[in-house]
Amino acid sequence: MNFNTGGGILGLLILIGDIWAVINILQSNASMGAKLLWVLLVVLLPLLGLIIWFFAGPRGNKV
């Protein structure tokens, strides 16, 4: 039996980060088209999309 869960934990962390990114994208002031493109980038390229969004993507509204 192999109890190595490193890949599973990393995958879970990426999933949580992607969900966080999508929520922030949807709450941002960006146009609907820009939001759609950012969400597609994050969903289709989970790790790379998350990294690109972190440095260049729209952020949610600061209240």
N, C-alpha and C positions, 0 to 999 in steps of 0.2 A: 504494500500500500504506500502511496505517496501522499503525504499530508502537507505538501508545499502549497501554501495559500497566497504567496506573494503576488502572483498574477491576478488572483481574484480580488485581493484588497486594492491593488493598483487600478484595476478596472472599475471597482466601486467608487474609488476616489475621482476618477475621470468622469464617471457618470454623474456624480454629485456636482462636480465643477461645471459640467455641461448644462445641467438643469439650472444651476445658479446663473450661468451666463445667459441662457434663454430668457429667464425671468427678467434679468436686468435689461436685455435687449428690448423686450416687449414693453418695459416701463420707460424706455428712453424717449426723447423728443425727436428721434429720427423719423423720416418719412416711412410710410407703410412698405414701400418698395425696398428701402434700405434695411428695414427690420427683417423682411422676408429673406433677403440675401444673407444677412448675418446669421439668421437662424439656420438656413440651409448649410452654410459653411460649418457651423458648430455641430450640426447633426450628422452631416456627411463625412466630416473629417474630425472626429471627436477630440483627439489630443492636439493636433495641429491647429484646428479651428479655435479651440479654447485658448491656446497660446497667442494666436493672432488677435483674437477678440480682446484678450487681457491688455495687450499693448496698443491696439488701434481701434477698438470697437466702441460703439455708443454705450453710454452708462445710463442707469436709471435716474429718475428725477431726485434731486436732493431737496428734501422739504425742511 
